[in-house]
Amino acid sequence: QVQLVESGGELVQAGGSLRLSCADSGRTFRSFAMGWFRQAPGKERDFVAAISRSGATTNYADSVKGRFPISRDNANNTMYLQMNRLQPDDTAVYYCAGGPTVFATTPLGYTYWGQGTQVTVSS
């Protein structure tokens, strides 16, 4: 069973940094590619970044490329999103998800979801 729990979201000023974590309490974490999505109020859930099972391959949305490196620690069943140079447009609920491929960039490409963590960037 896969149970994903996000943490690390909070209020931060523009230009600041945050690190989000996604922990899986199950025993199959390394079996899945993992991704981050975000959803702002009134908007669709958008792809942010994804990482392959081994961590060797990553995939990024253009809006975060070079600012939000994604990583994973399979020994500790945890995935991370380091968020740098945050801007007000990055304000959203951030969700982690597990699925079969690092190349999926829509929610339909992922099977397992966490409950989300709120990131708010003030100007």
C-alpha atoms as a printed R data frame, in Angstrom:
    type eleno elety resid chain resno      x      y       z
1   ATOM     1    CA   GLN     A     1  0.000  0.000   0.000
2   ATOM     2    CA   VAL     A     2  1.261  3.465  -0.925
3   ATOM     3    CA   GLN     A     3  0.606  6.327   1.457
4   ATOM     4    CA   LEU     A     4  2.125  9.644   0.502
5   ATOM     5    CA   VAL     A     5  2.446 12.503   2.969
6   ATOM     6    CA   GLU     A     6  3.753 15.929   1.997
7   ATOM     7    CA   SER     A     7  5.355 18.409   4.366
8   ATOM     8    CA   GLY     A     8  7.364 21.604   4.290
9   ATOM     9    CA   GLY     A     9  4.872 24.086   2.922
10  ATOM    10    CA   GLU     A    10  4.608 27.473   4.600
11  ATOM    11    CA   LEU     A    11  4.458 31.229   4.062
12  ATOM    12    CA   VAL     A    12  7.645 32.666   2.596
13  ATOM    13    CA   GLN     A    13  8.691 35.981   1.090
14  ATOM    14    CA   ALA     A    14  9.418 36.367  -2.603
15  ATOM    15    CA   GLY     A    15 12.989 35.394  -3.385
16  ATOM    16    CA   GLY     A    16 13.123 32.898  -0.550
17  ATOM    17    CA   SER     A    17 13.468 29.122  -0.535
18  ATOM    18    CA   LEU     A    18 11.582 26.110   0.783
19  ATOM    19    CA   ARG     A    19 12.136 22.375   0.677
20  ATOM    20    CA   LEU     A    20  9.116 20.139   0.337
21  ATOM    21    CA   SER     A    21  9.213 16.502   1.348
22  ATOM    22    CA   CYS     A    22  7.035 13.580   0.335
23  ATOM    23    CA   ALA     A    23  7.276 10.478   2.491
24  ATOM    24    CA   ASP     A    24  5.852  7.067   1.650
25  ATOM    25    CA   SER     A    25  5.000  4.896   4.615
26  ATOM    26    CA   GLY     A    26  4.618  1.850   2.399
27  ATOM    27    CA   ARG     A    27  7.283 -0.527   1.162
28  ATOM    28    CA   THR     A    28  7.019  0.085  -2.575
29  ATOM    29    CA   PHE     A    29  8.393  3.633  -2.883
30  ATOM    30    CA   ARG     A    30 11.242  2.682  -5.191
31  ATOM    31    CA   SER     A    31  8.791  0.932  -7.528
32  ATOM    32    CA   PHE     A    32  7.330  4.214  -8.749
33  ATOM    33    CA   ALA     A    33  8.364  7.271 -10.608
34  ATOM    34    CA   MET     A    34  7.433 10.227  -8.456
35  ATOM    35    CA   GLY     A    35  6.164 13.663  -9.325
36  ATOM    36    CA   TRP     A    36  5.132 17.022  -7.940
37  ATOM    37    CA   PHE     A    37  2.064 18.940  -9.050
38  ATOM    38    CA   ARG     A    38  0.589 22.205  -7.856
39  ATOM    39    CA   GLN     A    39 -2.854 23.718  -7.843
40  ATOM    40    CA   ALA     A    40 -3.676 27.365  -7.294
41  ATOM    41    CA   PRO     A    41 -7.208 28.457  -6.333
42  ATOM    42    CA   GLY     A    42 -9.547 28.252  -9.309
43  ATOM    43    CA   LYS     A    43 -6.940 26.651 -11.541
44  ATOM    44    CA   GLU     A    44 -6.126 23.179 -12.776
45  ATOM    45    CA   ARG     A    45 -3.571 20.914 -11.177
46  ATOM    46    CA   ASP     A    46 -0.322 21.554 -13.054
47  ATOM    47    CA   PHE     A    47  2.796 19.454 -13.455
48  ATOM    48    CA   VAL     A    48  5.911 20.738 -11.692
49  ATOM    49    CA   ALA     A    49  8.587 18.043 -11.795
50  ATOM    50    CA   ALA     A    50  9.113 14.283 -11.842
51  ATOM    51    CA   ILE     A    51 11.892 11.830 -11.080
52  ATOM    52    CA   SER     A    52 12.455  8.265 -12.209
53  ATOM    53    CA   ARG     A    53 12.562  5.228  -9.916
54  ATOM    54    CA   SER     A    54 16.322  5.341  -9.589
55  ATOM    55    CA   GLY     A    55 16.582  9.104  -9.572
56  ATOM    56    CA   ALA     A    56 18.720  9.130 -12.692
57  ATOM    57    CA   THR     A    57 16.148 10.900 -14.872
58  ATOM    58    CA   THR     A    58 14.234 14.078 -14.101
59  ATOM    59    CA   ASN     A    59 11.591 16.066 -15.920
60  ATOM    60    CA   TYR     A    60 10.580 19.686 -15.273
61  ATOM    61    CA   ALA     A    61  7.940 22.164 -16.246
62  ATOM    62    CA   ASP     A    62  9.468 25.147 -18.024
63  ATOM    63    CA   SER     A    63  8.224 27.484 -15.302
64  ATOM    64    CA   VAL     A    64 10.385 25.851 -12.629
65  ATOM    65    CA   LYS     A    65 13.350 24.542 -14.602
66  ATOM    66    CA   GLY     A    66 16.566 25.712 -12.952
67  ATOM    67    CA   ARG     A    67 14.764 26.831  -9.768
68  ATOM    68    CA   PHE     A    68 13.130 23.679  -8.301
69  ATOM    69    CA   PRO     A    69 15.469 20.670  -8.336
70  ATOM    70    CA   ILE     A    70 13.748 17.364  -7.553
71  ATOM    71    CA   SER     A    71 15.463 14.493  -5.759
72  ATOM    72    CA   ARG     A    72 14.658 11.262  -3.950
73  ATOM    73    CA   ASP     A    73 16.151  9.087  -1.230
74  ATOM    74    CA   ASN     A    74 14.989  5.530  -1.816
75  ATOM    75    CA   ALA     A    75 16.640  4.273   1.360
76  ATOM    76    CA   ASN     A    76 14.350  6.545   3.365
77  ATOM    77    CA   ASN     A    77 11.295  6.410   1.073
78  ATOM    78    CA   THR     A    78 11.305 10.168   0.624
79  ATOM    79    CA   MET     A    79 11.191 12.584  -2.293
80  ATOM    80    CA   TYR     A    80 12.132 16.263  -2.155
81  ATOM    81    CA   LEU     A    81 11.453 19.466  -4.046
82  ATOM    82    CA   GLN     A    82 13.926 22.245  -3.328
83  ATOM    83    CA   MET     A    83 12.170 25.477  -4.229
84  ATOM    84    CA   ASN     A    84 14.479 28.437  -4.847
85  ATOM    85    CA   ARG     A    85 13.860 32.038  -5.912
86  ATOM    86    CA   LEU     A    86 10.184 31.688  -5.058
87  ATOM    87    CA   GLN     A    87  7.722 34.101  -6.636
88  ATOM    88    CA   PRO     A    88  4.087 34.926  -5.806
89  ATOM    89    CA   ASP     A    89  3.009 32.924  -8.875
90  ATOM    90    CA   ASP     A    90  4.390 29.819  -7.151
91  ATOM    91    CA   THR     A    91  1.655 30.080  -4.512
92  ATOM    92    CA   ALA     A    92 -0.382 26.876  -4.590
93  ATOM    93    CA   VAL     A    93 -1.122 23.611  -2.874
94  ATOM    94    CA   TYR     A    94  1.680 21.225  -3.804
95  ATOM    95    CA   TYR     A    95  0.916 17.529  -4.239
96  ATOM    96    CA   CYS     A    96  3.236 14.581  -4.609
97  ATOM    97    CA   ALA     A    97  2.233 11.622  -6.712
98  ATOM    98    CA   GLY     A    98  3.458  8.175  -7.709
99  ATOM    99    CA   GLY     A    99  3.105  6.575 -11.107
100 ATOM   100    CA   PRO     A   100  4.689  4.376 -13.758
101 ATOM   101    CA   THR     A   101  6.797  6.869 -15.695
102 ATOM   102    CA   VAL     A   102  8.865 10.010 -15.174
103 ATOM   103    CA   PHE     A   103  7.585 11.328 -18.509
104 ATOM   104    CA   ALA     A   104  3.951 11.694 -17.394
105 ATOM   105    CA   THR     A   105  3.016 15.373 -17.060
106 ATOM   106    CA   THR     A   106 -0.716 15.189 -16.406
107 ATOM   107    CA   PRO     A   107 -2.551 14.034 -13.272
108 ATOM   108    CA   LEU     A   108 -3.989 11.072 -15.181
109 ATOM   109    CA   GLY     A   109 -0.471  9.687 -15.473
110 ATOM   110    CA   TYR     A   110 -0.193  9.148 -11.724
111 ATOM   111    CA   THR     A   111 -1.902  6.597  -9.529
112 ATOM   112    CA   TYR     A   112 -1.136  7.595  -5.960
113 ATOM   113    CA   TRP     A   113 -1.536 11.034  -4.411
114 ATOM   114    CA   GLY     A   114 -0.796 12.800  -1.184
115 ATOM   115    CA   GLN     A   115 -3.106 15.298   0.503
116 ATOM   116    CA   GLY     A   116 -1.062 18.345  -0.398
117 ATOM   117    CA   THR     A   117  0.884 21.057   1.416
118 ATOM   118    CA   GLN     A   118  0.231 24.792   1.102
119 ATOM   119    CA   VAL     A   119  2.964 27.073  -0.182
120 ATOM   120    CA   THR     A   120  2.283 30.803  -0.008
121 ATOM   121    CA   VAL     A   121  4.729 33.339  -1.404
122 ATOM   122    CA   SER     A   122  4.210 36.946  -0.364
123 ATOM   123    CA   SER     A   123  5.391 39.860  -2.473
